[in-house]
Amino acid sequence: MPSRNSVPLLALCLIASVGIPAISHAKNENHDNHLSNKQKSIIPIAAFTANGDTAKLKSALVHGLENGMTINEIKEVIVQMYAYAGFPRSLTGLDTFLAILEDRKGRGIRDEIGKDATPLPAGASIRDLGTAVQTRIVGRPVRGPVYEFAPIIDTFLKEHLFGDIFGRDVLDLQERELATVAALASLPAEPQLRSHLNVCMNVGLTEPQMRAFVSILDAEVGKDEAERSERLLDAVVQSRQQAK
C-alpha cells in the first residue's frame, strides 16, 4: 500500500518509472484546434454528474459509450466528480451508469471495459506524487494564506485529489481538467473555474480547444454555464497574453 510519508527521492523514482498521468501533447500536434470524441464526451458526463441532472446524464453516458469511451474511463470521470460535487452526486452517477450498462448488456451490447489504473509501487509516497502532479499542472508550487489557515486542506489536496485521484492514469491530465472545468461551470464555482481554465491551458489544451469546450457547454449543458465559462476564459487568455 502506498505510504503517505515516504522520502521525496522515492517520489522522483516513481514519477520517472510510473509517471504522472500524461499530458497529451501528441494528441494535439495535429488536432490542436479540436477536441477528441472522448474529450467532448467527458464534458456533459462531468457536468450532469456534478449538477445531479440524471435524465441528461443518461443520454450523455450513452453518447460517451457510443463515442468510444470505455467503461473504466467513464467510471473514472464519475468518481472524480465526488471531489467537486460530493459523494451523493458521484454515487448517483455510478448507479445511473450501472443501470445503463445492465440494460445494454441485456440487449446484447458489449461495451469495452478498458484499462484499470496502474498500481503504484509498494511504499510509494502519495503526498510526493500528488505534490508533483499539482506543481506540474499549476506551473509552480502551490502556497498561500488559505493553506496556512487550514493546513489539512493542503494535505487533502496533495494526497487525495492530486495523488489518489489525479495520480490514476485511466485518464490523462487534459481529460481530468476538462472534467473539472465542466463540473465547476455547472455548480457554479467561479474562482475555481477560472483557476482551472488556466490549468487546462497549462496542460496543453489550446485556446481553440477551450473555445470548443464552451461551445459544447452551450449546445449540450446550458447557456448560463457556457456564458460563465466564456467570460472567465476571456479573462484567462488576456492574463496569459499579458504575462508573455
C-alpha positions in Angstrom: 0.0 0.0 0.0 1.5 3.4 -0.9 2.9 5.3 2.0 1.9 8.9 2.6 5.1 9.9 4.3 7.9 8.3 2.2 11.1 10.2 1.3 10.9 12.6 -1.7 13.6 10.5 -3.6 11.1 7.7 -3.9 8.6 10.0 -5.4 11.1 11.1 -8.0 11.8 7.4 -8.9 8.1 6.8 -9.0 7.5 9.7 -11.4 10.3 8.5 -13.6 9.2 4.9 -13.7 5.4 5.0 -13.5 4.9 8.6 -14.4 2.4 11.4 -13.7 -0.6 10.8 -16.0 0.3 12.0 -19.4 -0.2 15.4 -20.8 -1.5 14.7 -24.3 0.9 16.7 -26.4 1.0 14.1 -29.1 -2.8 14.2 -29.4 -2.6 17.9 -30.0 0.2 18.0 -32.6 -2.2 17.5 -35.5 -5.5 18.4 -33.9 -4.7 21.5 -31.7 -7.9 23.2 -32.8 -10.3 20.4 -31.9 -11.2 18.2 -29.0 -11.2 14.4 -29.5 -14.5 12.5 -29.3 -13.5 11.3 -25.8 -12.8 14.8 -24.6 -16.1 16.0 -26.0 -17.9 13.2 -24.3 -16.3 13.9 -20.9 -17.8 17.4 -20.7 -21.5 16.6 -20.4 -20.9 13.5 -18.3 -18.9 15.5 -15.8 -21.4 18.4 -15.8 -24.5 16.4 -15.4 -22.9 14.2 -12.7 -21.9 17.3 -10.8 -25.3 19.1 -11.1 -27.4 16.0 -10.5 -29.4 16.1 -13.7 -29.7 12.3 -14.1 -32.1 12.5 -17.1 -29.5 14.3 -19.1 -26.7 12.3 -17.6 -28.2 9.1 -19.0 -28.1 10.5 -22.5 -24.5 11.7 -22.0 -23.4 8.3 -20.7 -24.8 6.5 -23.8 -23.2 9.0 -26.1 -19.9 8.5 -24.3 -20.0 4.8 -24.8 -21.0 5.2 -28.5 -18.2 7.7 -29.0 -15.7 5.0 -27.9 -15.2 5.7 -24.2 -14.5 2.6 -22.2 -16.5 1.7 -19.1 -13.5 2.4 -16.8 -12.9 5.8 -18.4 -16.5 6.8 -17.7 -16.4 5.4 -14.2 -13.2 7.4 -13.6 -14.9 10.7 -14.6 -17.9 10.0 -12.4 -15.7 9.0 -9.4 -13.6 12.2 -9.9 -16.7 14.3 -9.5 -17.1 13.5 -5.8 -14.1 15.8 -5.2 -16.2 18.7 -6.6 -19.8 17.8 -6.0 -19.7 15.3 -3.2 -20.3 11.6 -2.7 -24.1 11.7 -3.2 -23.8 13.1 -6.8 -20.9 10.7 -7.6 -22.8 7.7 -6.2 -25.9 8.6 -8.0 -23.9 8.9 -11.2 -22.4 5.5 -10.7 -25.9 4.0 -10.1 -27.2 5.6 -13.2 -24.3 4.3 -15.3 -24.6 0.8 -13.9 -28.3 0.7 -14.8 -27.4 1.8 -18.4 -24.7 -0.9 -18.7 -27.1 -3.6 -17.4 -29.7 -2.6 -19.9 -27.3 -2.6 -22.8 -25.9 -6.0 -21.7 -29.5 -7.3 -21.7 -29.9 -6.1 -25.3 -26.7 -7.8 -26.3 -24.5 -4.7 -26.4 -20.9 -5.4 -25.2 -19.1 -2.3 -24.1 -15.3 -2.3 -23.7 -14.2 -2.4 -20.1 -10.8 -0.7 -20.8 -7.7 -0.5 -18.7 -7.6 0.0 -15.0 -5.2 2.3 -13.2 -1.6 1.3 -13.0 -0.8 0.3 -9.4 1.8 2.4 -7.6 4.9 0.6 -6.4 4.8 -0.6 -2.8 6.0 2.2 -0.4 5.4 5.0 -2.9 4.6 8.4 -1.4 1.1 9.6 -2.3 1.9 13.0 -0.9 5.0 13.4 -3.0 3.2 12.1 -6.1 0.3 14.5 -5.5 2.6 17.4 -4.9 4.4 16.7 -8.1 1.1 16.5 -10.1 -0.2 19.7 -8.5 3.1 21.6 -9.2 3.2 20.3 -12.8 -0.3 21.4 -13.7 -0.3 24.7 -11.9 3.2 25.5 -13.1 4.6 26.3 -9.7 4.5 25.1 -6.0 1.1 26.0 -4.5 1.2 28.0 -1.4 -1.0 30.7 0.2 -2.8 32.1 3.3 -5.7 29.7 2.9 -3.3 26.7 3.3 -1.7 28.2 6.3 -5.2 29.0 7.7 -6.4 25.3 7.2 -3.3 23.1 6.6 -5.4 20.0 6.4 -7.0 21.2 3.1 -3.5 21.3 1.7 -2.9 17.7 2.8 -6.2 16.6 1.3 -5.5 18.4 -2.0 -2.0 17.0 -2.3 -2.5 13.5 -1.0 -6.1 12.8 -2.1 -7.2 14.9 -5.0 -3.8 15.1 -6.9 -2.3 11.9 -5.5 -5.1 9.3 -5.1 -7.4 10.7 -7.9 -5.3 12.6 -10.5 -2.5 10.2 -10.0 -4.6 7.4 -11.5 -3.7 7.0 -15.2 -7.0 5.9 -16.6 -7.5 9.5 -17.7 -4.7 11.9 -18.7 -4.4 15.3 -17.2 -6.1 17.1 -20.1 -9.1 14.8 -19.7 -9.2 15.3 -16.0 -9.1 19.0 -16.3 -11.9 19.1 -18.9 -14.0 17.1 -16.4 -13.0 19.5 -13.7 -14.0 22.7 -15.5 -17.2 21.1 -16.7 -18.1 20.4 -13.1 -17.1 23.8 -11.8 -19.1 25.5 -14.6 -22.2 23.6 -13.6 -22.0 24.1 -9.9 -21.0 27.0 -10.3 -17.8 27.9 -8.6 -16.3 30.8 -10.5 -13.0 31.4 -8.7 -12.0 27.8 -9.0 -13.4 27.6 -12.6 -11.1 30.5 -13.6 -8.2 28.8 -12.0 -8.8 25.5 -13.7 -9.4 27.1 -17.1 -5.9 28.4 -16.7 -4.7 24.9 -15.7 -6.3 23.5 -18.8 -4.0 25.6 -20.9 -1.0 24.7 -18.7 -1.5 21.1 -19.5 -1.6 21.7 -23.2 -5.2 22.5 -24.2 -5.2 25.3 -26.7 -7.4 28.4 -26.8 -9.4 26.9 -29.8 -9.9 23.7 -27.8 -11.2 25.7 -24.8 -13.5 27.7 -27.1 -14.8 24.3 -28.3 -15.3 23.4 -24.6 -17.5 26.5 -24.2 -19.4 25.6 -27.4 -20.2 22.1 -26.1 -21.4 23.6 -22.8 -23.7 25.9 -24.8 -25.0 23.1 -27.0 -25.3 20.3 -24.5 -25.3 21.6 -20.9 -26.7 25.1 -20.6 -26.4 28.7 -21.7 -25.5 30.0 -18.2 -22.7 27.5 -17.9 -21.4 28.5 -21.3 -21.6 32.2 -20.8 -19.9 31.9 -17.4 -17.1 29.9 -18.8 -16.6 32.1 -21.9 -16.3 35.2 -19.7 -13.8 33.6 -17.4 -11.9 32.1 -20.3 -11.6 35.5 -22.0 -10.0 36.8 -18.7 -7.6 33.9 -18.6 -6.5 34.3 -22.2 -6.0 38.0 -21.7 -4.0 37.4 -18.5 -1.8 34.8 -20.2 -1.1 37.1 -23.1 -0.1 39.9 -20.8 2.3 37.6 -18.9 4.2 36.7 -22.0 
